[in-house]
């Protein structure tokens, strides 16, 4: 069975000669369906580059990027664009909803851009809004929605249709910790429905919502968390205190 | 966690039996602090001895007794809620000491040592977050308990991150040069008066 995302020995170099910058060096990363992976690292460690390469918004200098088993280097530019629209969902810091479209039109937009009929795209958009528990606001415009509802619509747009890979770059932005937690809760729920998720963050609390945390430093994967044991061990520890 | 004050808080809502107190304590702390029934009764006895709670008249099985808070107990509870907890840091922070020592140990990779601790702390955070995730957003008491732990742990990660930046910016530390033994001072001459 193919993985939604696999990076094999991926490197990215900007510039050349003395001004050469190695943003990523021989990065290996696989993400399974149903798994949420957080990528942490200091500023300039290569987190965002990793995400843009995984989302095929940028090309790797060397190595292989496979999305649903498809090696991005072996397909044409237009095939890559199609794959990007059909298989990958993005969540941005500012949510980036289009103000002139209703919630359901925003959610359906990637499918419409992909040439799917407006009717079918809307049906899929509504289904995604239902999954995010915000279907009753489907016909509202972004400025009529609360901040939390806008988050849900943005995530619905990222998972609409048959997308298997969800990518999020610092998705909680300047939200306070409780609302930021709301976003992570939604991303986690989305991945549990069978999507693979990668979230880039510098905040440990947000990263702790992930099944696995990968640490980047100077473009290298230097470490990752092990599968956490069940919560019972913590409660037992609390009982002993 | 102050069990006596938690029991006083539960009794401030009205008289209750010991078993009910145990159930409510566990429920309202999100089951994060399991409390055995023996501990409940021992605590109630101490509170009764100190005049902070009283029982219904008439002797019965201890599980039949209903406890109620006294005015002294209510006063004690109000005072405790407003008393700042001891937030003064412990005199020695083991993690800080380990990092300081690592700086002096020849051949140790300080960044690798910082990362080992960062990973360990985040793994613990993942376990607390999983408790919160499985409970759902409406379990406010549990969220408060886990938040308290998560913010403390996050502070440790932020300290590790700051240490990493400081150590990257600074030239490598060199162990202090050996200090020569000071010469033994000549005996002071007696000052004539």
Interface residues (C-beta under 8 A of the other chain):
Chain A: X40 X42 X177 X181 X182 X185 X188 X203 X204 X205 X207 X208 X209 X210 X213 X215 X217 X222 X223 X224 X225 X226 X228 X229 X230 X231 X233 X234 X235 X238 X239
Chain B: X31 X32 X33 X34 X111 X115 X118 X119 X121 X122 X123 X124 X125 X126 X127 X128 X129 X130 X131 X132 X133 X134 X137 X147 X150 X151 X153 X154 X157 X158 X161 X164 X165
